Amino acid sequence: MKSIAFAKVFSRAALAATVFAAVPTMLRAQPAVSYPEKVTVVPEGTIITPGSSQFRPEDAGVRAHTNVELFQPKDHPHLYNSTPTGKFENPASLACVYGVTKKVTGCNPETLTTVATGGSRVIAIVDAFDDPNVMSDLSVYSAQYGLPAVTGANFQVVYATGTQPIQDSTGGWELEESLDVDMVHALAPNASIILVEAATNKNKDLLQADRIAANLVSAAGGGEVSNSWGGSEFAKEGNLEGFFTQPGVVFFASAGDSPGTEFPSVMSHVVGVGGTYIERTETGDYSSEVSWSDTGGGPSKYVPVPTYQTAVASIVGSQRGVPDVSLDASPASGAWLYDTIAYHDRVLDWAVVGGTSLASPATAAIVNNAGHFNKLSTYELATIYAHYGKKKDFRDITAGVCHNGGETTAVKGWDFCTGVGASIGTGGK
């Protein structure tokens, strides 16, 4: 059973629930708009992009998609697994690669067992639809890697409308929810998690959930809100900036899993998180980190360049540039998650996943672990850019292909592929 403390928690955010007019019950009962999976064969194996991560032009400004992708290693007979093995990322290896734990040569996921400690206050995650197994699945994940136990004291699920949402019939959004909570707990294990479930993946429902999540985080003394969903930019997005300006809350959002920009990662009060690829040797040792070829990014179509990007204004020009920071997102260097909701009629159990849906909650967790708790996202962004170029705080990604903002590869310094680079440790955040 998952822990639902809705009546207790939601009352603190009752005002936020009035932001939108109530959506008719019949509309809420409709299933998610579903698109077919996309299968891409790469040298390392097969990437499966769920229908929930597919997007159509008519969705712009109306509904959002997930940014999660599944990976089936070459010559592996199944997408699903009974145990997590091999050179894919886990809590110990991610903490090592990004300096949350003491550096160990190789940061090898097949041999490393030391996981992160730390984290405090609250990290909220906003997703659409309901995952009835999310707490029990996170408990299995935690036990596998020796993370703190998941209880009603440190994990809550809140229904944004006060009514339990329907499930995504494809299981794609439930896969997203499992990934989000796994990454947050992996890198900030002592922070409490609040998962706020929107009724649907329509923007208005997700933004309602964002407002509620922000109120809950603020009431708990401050923390972070992570949004792994996104969609194409639209002309009136600037009118929604107020949803990301709650005092005591820093917002994060995935930059997307295809070239170009996504809302809400382009908002000036949101930390946009792009994707990288972790290169490892045949034995599983870390060798380098490069730009992920499918990461989203570029100059915003509608949001002007903010003050905190003054240091990179010669690159971004007159428009807001994303991503701000980056973290592992390539499915081929993906991380293990545990999920027991049927995905297209298959129960995956342990599966390798990637996408910037991995990068956003993981980065939010690292910032939480740093313990600085900035008053607004713009304060956090100002801190990040003030530490731009400092090797002890960010790993400059200088190689790897991307297709954002006219660039074709990551270069030395800030770029539309990876922003300031990948986080190292808890400094400068």
C-alpha positions as CSV (number, residue, x, y, z in Angstrom):
1,M,0.0,0.0,0.0
2,K,1.2,3.5,-0.8
3,S,0.9,6.2,1.8
4,I,-1.8,8.8,1.0
5,A,-2.0,11.6,3.5
6,F,-4.2,13.7,1.2
7,A,-6.6,15.2,3.7
8,K,-3.8,16.2,6.0
9,V,-1.4,17.5,3.4
10,F,-3.8,19.0,0.8
11,S,-5.5,21.3,3.3
12,R,-2.3,23.4,3.4
13,A,-2.7,24.0,-0.3
14,A,-6.4,24.4,-0.6
15,L,-6.1,27.9,-2.1
16,A,-3.9,26.6,-4.9
17,A,-6.6,24.2,-6.0
18,T,-8.9,27.1,-7.0
19,V,-6.4,28.3,-9.6
20,F,-8.4,26.5,-12.3
21,A,-12.1,25.8,-12.6
22,A,-13.1,22.3,-11.7
23,V,-12.7,19.9,-14.7
24,P,-15.9,17.9,-15.3
25,T,-15.8,14.3,-13.9
26,M,-16.5,12.8,-17.4
27,L,-13.4,14.6,-18.8
28,R,-11.2,13.4,-16.0
29,A,-12.3,9.8,-16.6
30,Q,-11.1,9.7,-20.1
31,P,-8.0,7.7,-20.8
32,A,-4.6,9.3,-21.6
33,V,-4.0,10.3,-25.2
34,S,-1.8,7.4,-26.3
35,Y,0.7,7.2,-29.2
36,P,2.6,4.1,-30.3
37,E,6.0,3.2,-29.1
38,K,9.0,4.2,-31.1
39,V,11.8,1.7,-31.5
40,T,15.4,2.8,-32.3
41,V,18.3,0.4,-32.8
42,V,21.7,1.7,-31.7
43,P,25.0,-0.1,-31.6
44,E,24.6,-0.8,-27.8
45,G,21.1,-2.2,-28.1
46,T,17.5,-1.0,-28.6
47,I,15.9,2.2,-27.3
48,I,12.1,2.2,-26.8
49,T,10.4,5.5,-26.5
50,P,7.0,5.0,-24.8
51,G,3.9,6.4,-26.3
52,S,3.7,8.7,-23.3
53,S,6.9,10.3,-24.5
54,Q,5.6,10.9,-28.0
55,F,4.4,14.4,-28.9
56,R,2.4,15.9,-31.7
57,P,2.3,19.6,-32.9
58,E,-1.3,19.9,-31.8
59,D,-0.3,19.1,-28.2
60,A,1.7,22.4,-27.9
61,G,0.3,24.4,-25.0
62,V,-2.4,21.8,-24.3
63,R,-0.8,18.6,-23.0
64,A,2.6,17.4,-21.9
65,H,4.6,14.2,-22.5
66,T,7.1,12.2,-20.4
67,N,10.8,12.3,-21.1
68,V,11.6,8.7,-20.3
69,E,13.1,6.0,-22.6
70,L,13.6,2.3,-22.1
71,F,16.8,0.5,-23.1
72,Q,17.2,-3.2,-24.0
73,P,20.9,-4.1,-24.2
74,K,22.2,-5.8,-27.3
75,D,21.7,-9.5,-27.3
76,H,19.5,-9.3,-24.2
77,P,16.4,-11.5,-24.7
78,H,14.0,-9.4,-22.7
79,L,13.3,-5.7,-21.9
80,Y,12.4,-6.7,-18.3
81,N,14.8,-8.2,-15.8
82,S,14.5,-10.1,-12.5
83,T,17.7,-8.5,-11.1
84,P,19.7,-5.3,-11.8
85,T,23.1,-6.3,-13.2
86,G,25.7,-5.0,-15.6
87,K,27.4,-1.7,-16.1
88,F,24.3,0.5,-15.9
89,E,23.9,3.2,-13.3
90,N,22.6,2.7,-9.8
91,P,22.5,4.9,-6.7
92,A,26.2,4.1,-5.8
93,S,27.6,4.8,-9.3
94,L,25.6,8.0,-9.8
95,A,26.6,9.3,-6.4
96,C,30.3,8.5,-7.3
97,V,30.2,10.0,-10.8
98,Y,28.6,13.2,-9.6
99,G,30.7,13.6,-6.4
100,V,27.9,13.1,-3.9
101,T,30.1,10.4,-2.3
102,K,33.8,10.1,-2.0
103,K,35.4,9.6,-5.4
104,V,36.4,6.1,-6.2
105,T,38.4,5.3,-9.3
106,G,36.1,4.0,-12.0
107,C,32.8,4.5,-10.1
108,N,32.0,1.0,-11.3
109,P,28.3,0.1,-10.9
110,E,29.2,-3.6,-10.8
111,T,31.4,-3.3,-7.8
112,L,30.5,-0.1,-5.9
113,T,28.1,-0.2,-3.0
114,T,28.5,3.1,-1.2
115,V,25.4,5.1,-1.6
116,A,24.7,8.8,-0.9
117,T,23.7,10.1,2.5
118,G,22.3,13.4,3.3
119,G,19.3,15.3,2.0
120,S,16.7,17.1,4.1
121,R,13.4,18.9,4.0
122,V,11.2,18.0,1.0
123,I,11.5,17.3,-2.7
124,A,8.2,17.3,-4.5
125,I,7.6,15.5,-7.8
126,V,4.8,16.4,-10.2
127,D,3.5,13.8,-12.6
128,A,0.2,12.9,-14.3
129,F,-2.1,9.9,-13.6
130,D,-1.9,7.5,-10.7
131,D,0.7,4.9,-9.9
132,P,-0.9,2.7,-7.2
133,N,2.4,0.7,-6.7
134,V,4.8,3.6,-6.4
135,M,5.5,3.4,-2.7
136,S,5.9,-0.4,-2.6
137,D,8.1,-0.3,-5.8
138,L,10.3,2.4,-4.2
139,S,10.6,0.2,-1.1
140,V,12.0,-2.7,-3.2
141,Y,14.4,-0.3,-4.9
142,S,15.6,1.1,-1.6
143,A,16.1,-2.4,-0.1
144,Q,18.1,-3.5,-3.2
145,Y,20.6,-0.7,-2.7
146,G,20.7,-0.2,1.0
147,L,18.9,3.1,1.0
148,P,16.7,4.3,4.0
149,A,13.4,2.5,4.3
150,V,10.4,4.2,2.7
151,T,7.6,4.9,5.2
152,G,4.6,7.2,5.5
153,A,6.8,9.6,7.4
154,N,9.1,10.3,4.5
155,F,6.9,9.5,1.4
156,Q,3.5,10.8,0.6
157,V,1.2,10.8,-2.5
158,V,-1.1,13.8,-3.0
159,Y,-4.0,13.9,-5.5
160,A,-4.0,17.4,-7.0
161,T,-7.8,17.4,-7.4
162,G,-8.6,15.6,-4.2
163,T,-9.7,12.5,-6.3
164,Q,-7.4,9.6,-7.2
165,P,-6.5,9.9,-10.9
166,I,-7.0,7.2,-13.4
167,Q,-4.0,5.2,-14.5
168,D,-2.3,5.7,-17.9
169,S,-3.4,2.6,-19.7
170,T,0.0,2.2,-21.4
171,G,1.9,2.4,-18.1
172,G,4.2,5.1,-19.5
173,W,3.4,7.7,-16.9
174,E,3.7,5.2,-14.1
175,L,7.1,4.3,-15.5
176,E,7.9,8.0,-15.2
177,E,6.8,8.2,-11.6
178,S,8.9,5.2,-10.6
179,L,12.0,6.8,-12.3
180,D,11.4,10.1,-10.6
181,V,11.0,8.8,-7.1
182,D,13.9,6.3,-7.5
183,M,16.3,9.1,-8.6
184,V,15.3,11.5,-5.8
185,H,15.7,8.8,-3.1
186,A,19.0,7.6,-4.6
187,L,20.8,11.0,-4.3
188,A,19.0,12.7,-1.4
189,P,17.9,9.7,0.7
190,N,17.1,11.6,3.8
191,A,14.8,14.1,2.1
192,S,11.1,13.5,2.3
193,I,9.3,12.9,-1.0
194,I,5.9,14.2,-1.9
195,L,4.5,12.9,-5.2
196,V,1.7,15.1,-6.5
197,E,-0.4,13.4,-9.1
198,A,-2.2,15.5,-11.7
199,A,-5.6,14.3,-13.0
200,T,-4.3,14.1,-16.6
201,N,-1.3,15.2,-18.6
202,K,-3.0,18.4,-19.8
203,N,-1.0,21.4,-19.0
204,K,-3.7,23.0,-16.8
205,D,-3.8,19.9,-14.6
206,L,-0.1,19.6,-14.3
207,L,0.3,23.3,-13.5
208,Q,-2.4,23.0,-10.8
209,A,-0.3,20.1,-9.4
210,D,2.8,22.3,-9.6
211,R,1.1,25.0,-7.5
212,I,0.0,22.5,-4.9
213,A,3.5,20.9,-4.8
214,A,5.1,24.3,-4.3
215,N,2.8,25.2,-1.5
216,L,3.5,21.9,0.2
217,V,7.3,22.3,-0.1
218,S,7.1,25.9,1.1
219,A,5.0,24.9,4.1
220,A,7.6,22.2,5.0
221,G,10.4,24.8,5.2
222,G,11.6,24.8,1.6
223,G,13.0,22.5,-1.0
224,E,12.7,21.5,-4.6
225,V,10.0,20.6,-7.2
226,S,11.0,18.4,-10.1
227,N,9.0,18.3,-13.4
228,S,10.2,15.6,-15.8
229,W,7.4,16.3,-18.2
230,G,7.4,18.9,-21.0
231,G,6.0,20.0,-24.3
232,S,6.7,22.4,-27.2
233,E,6.9,26.1,-26.4
234,F,3.8,28.2,-27.1
235,A,3.2,31.9,-27.4
236,K,1.4,32.5,-24.1
237,E,3.8,30.5,-21.9
238,G,5.2,33.7,-20.4
239,N,1.9,34.2,-18.7
240,L,2.6,31.1,-16.6
241,E,5.8,32.2,-15.0
242,G,4.0,32.8,-11.7
243,F,3.5,29.0,-11.2
244,F,7.3,28.7,-10.7
245,T,7.9,31.6,-8.3
246,Q,6.9,30.2,-4.9
247,P,9.2,31.5,-2.1
248,G,11.4,28.8,-0.7
249,V,11.0,26.6,-3.7
250,V,13.5,25.8,-6.5
251,F,11.9,24.3,-9.7
252,F,13.7,21.9,-12.1
253,A,12.4,20.6,-15.4
254,S,13.7,18.2,-18.1
255,A,15.0,19.9,-21.2
256,G,13.6,17.1,-23.4
257,D,14.7,14.1,-25.3
258,S,14.8,15.6,-28.8
259,P,16.5,18.7,-30.3
260,G,14.9,22.0,-29.5
261,T,13.3,23.6,-26.5
262,E,10.5,22.6,-24.1
263,F,8.1,24.2,-21.7
264,P,8.5,24.5,-18.7
265,S,12.3,24.1,-18.8
266,V,12.7,27.4,-20.7
267,M,10.9,29.4,-18.0
268,S,13.2,32.0,-16.4
269,H,12.3,30.6,-12.9
270,V,13.1,27.0,-13.7
271,V,16.4,25.2,-13.8
272,G,16.5,23.4,-17.2
273,V,18.3,20.1,-17.0
274,G,19.8,18.5,-20.2
275,G,21.3,15.1,-20.9
276,T,24.7,13.5,-21.1
277,Y,26.1,10.1,-21.9
278,I,28.4,8.3,-19.5
279,E,31.1,6.4,-21.3
280,R,32.4,3.3,-19.6
281,T,35.1,0.7,-20.4
282,E,34.3,-2.9,-21.1
283,T,34.8,-3.7,-17.5
284,G,32.4,-1.0,-16.4
285,D,34.8,1.8,-15.3
286,Y,33.9,5.4,-15.9
287,S,36.0,6.9,-18.7
288,S,34.3,10.2,-19.7
289,E,31.0,12.1,-20.0
290,V,29.9,13.6,-23.3
291,S,26.7,15.3,-24.6
292,W,23.8,13.0,-25.3
293,S,22.9,13.3,-29.0
294,D,19.1,13.6,-28.3
295,T,19.2,16.1,-25.4
296,G,16.8,19.1,-25.7
297,G,18.1,22.6,-25.6
298,G,18.5,25.8,-27.5
299,P,17.3,29.5,-27.3
300,S,13.8,29.9,-26.2
301,K,11.3,31.1,-28.8
302,Y,9.5,33.4,-26.4
303,V,11.4,33.9,-23.1
304,P,14.0,36.7,-23.0
305,V,17.4,36.2,-21.7
306,P,17.4,36.5,-17.9
307,T,19.9,38.5,-15.9
308,Y,21.6,35.4,-14.5
309,Q,22.7,34.4,-18.0
310,T,24.7,37.7,-18.5
311,A,27.9,35.7,-18.4
312,V,26.9,33.7,-21.4
313,A,24.9,36.4,-23.2
314,S,27.3,36.3,-26.1
315,I,26.2,32.7,-26.8
316,V,22.5,32.8,-26.0
317,G,21.8,36.2,-27.5
318,S,18.6,37.9,-26.6
319,Q,16.7,34.8,-25.6
320,R,16.8,32.4,-22.6
321,G,19.2,29.6,-23.3
322,V,18.7,26.0,-22.0
323,P,19.9,23.7,-20.6
324,D,21.4,25.3,-17.5
325,V,23.0,22.0,-16.2
326,S,23.1,18.4,-17.4
327,L,23.3,14.9,-16.1
328,D,23.2,11.3,-17.4
329,A,20.2,10.8,-19.7
330,S,21.2,8.5,-22.6
331,P,19.3,5.3,-22.4
332,A,22.5,3.5,-23.4
333,S,24.1,4.7,-20.2
334,G,20.8,4.6,-18.3
335,A,20.0,3.7,-14.7
336,W,18.1,0.8,-13.2
337,L,14.6,1.4,-11.8
338,Y,12.0,-0.9,-10.3
339,D,8.4,-0.8,-11.6
340,T,5.6,-3.3,-11.3
341,I,2.8,-1.5,-13.2
342,A,2.3,-3.3,-16.5
343,Y,3.9,-1.4,-19.4
344,H,2.1,-2.3,-22.6
345,D,0.9,-5.5,-20.9
346,R,4.4,-6.4,-19.7
347,V,5.5,-6.1,-16.1
348,L,9.1,-4.9,-16.3
349,D,10.3,-5.3,-12.6
350,W,13.9,-4.1,-13.1
351,A,14.5,-2.1,-16.3
352,V,17.2,0.2,-17.7
353,V,15.8,3.7,-18.4
354,G,17.2,7.0,-19.6
355,G,15.9,10.3,-20.8
356,T,16.1,13.8,-19.2
357,S,13.4,12.5,-16.9
358,L,16.4,10.8,-15.2
359,A,18.4,14.0,-15.2
360,S,15.8,16.4,-13.7
361,P,15.0,14.6,-10.4
362,A,18.6,13.5,-9.9
363,T,19.8,17.1,-10.2
364,A,17.0,18.3,-7.9
365,A,18.2,15.7,-5.4
366,I,21.9,16.8,-5.7
367,V,20.9,20.4,-5.0
368,N,18.8,19.3,-2.0
369,N,21.8,17.4,-0.7
370,A,23.9,20.5,-1.0
371,G,21.6,22.0,1.7
372,H,21.6,25.6,0.6
373,F,17.9,25.9,0.0
374,N,17.7,29.1,-2.1
375,K,14.7,31.3,-1.8
376,L,13.7,31.2,-5.4
377,S,14.8,29.4,-8.6
378,T,16.4,32.5,-9.8
379,Y,18.7,32.6,-6.8
380,E,19.7,29.0,-7.5
381,L,20.3,29.8,-11.2
382,A,22.4,32.9,-10.2
383,T,24.5,30.6,-7.9
384,I,25.0,28.1,-10.8
385,Y,26.1,30.7,-13.2
386,A,28.3,32.4,-10.6
387,H,30.2,29.1,-10.4
388,Y,30.2,28.6,-14.2
389,G,33.7,27.5,-15.2
390,K,34.8,26.3,-11.8
391,K,36.1,22.8,-12.2
392,K,35.4,21.7,-8.6
393,D,31.7,22.4,-9.0
394,F,30.8,21.5,-12.6
395,R,32.3,19.2,-15.2
396,D,32.6,21.0,-18.5
397,I,31.3,18.7,-21.2
398,T,33.5,19.4,-24.3
399,A,32.6,16.5,-26.6
400,G,29.6,14.7,-27.9
401,V,27.0,15.4,-30.5
402,C,23.8,17.5,-30.1
403,H,21.5,19.4,-32.4
404,N,20.4,22.4,-30.4
405,G,20.7,26.1,-31.3
406,G,22.6,25.5,-34.5
407,E,25.3,23.6,-32.6
408,T,26.4,20.1,-33.6
409,T,28.8,19.3,-30.7
410,A,29.5,20.2,-27.2
411,V,32.3,22.7,-26.9
412,K,34.5,24.2,-24.2
413,G,32.5,26.5,-21.9
414,W,28.7,27.0,-21.9
415,D,26.8,25.5,-24.9
416,F,23.3,24.6,-25.9
417,C,24.2,20.9,-25.6
418,T,24.9,20.8,-21.8
419,G,24.8,24.3,-20.4
420,V,27.4,24.9,-17.7
421,G,28.1,21.1,-17.7
422,A,27.5,18.3,-15.2
423,S,27.3,18.7,-11.5
424,I,30.3,17.8,-9.3
425,G,29.7,17.6,-5.6
426,T,27.5,19.9,-3.6
427,G,29.4,23.2,-4.2
428,G,28.0,25.9,-6.4
429,K,24.4,24.8,-6.1
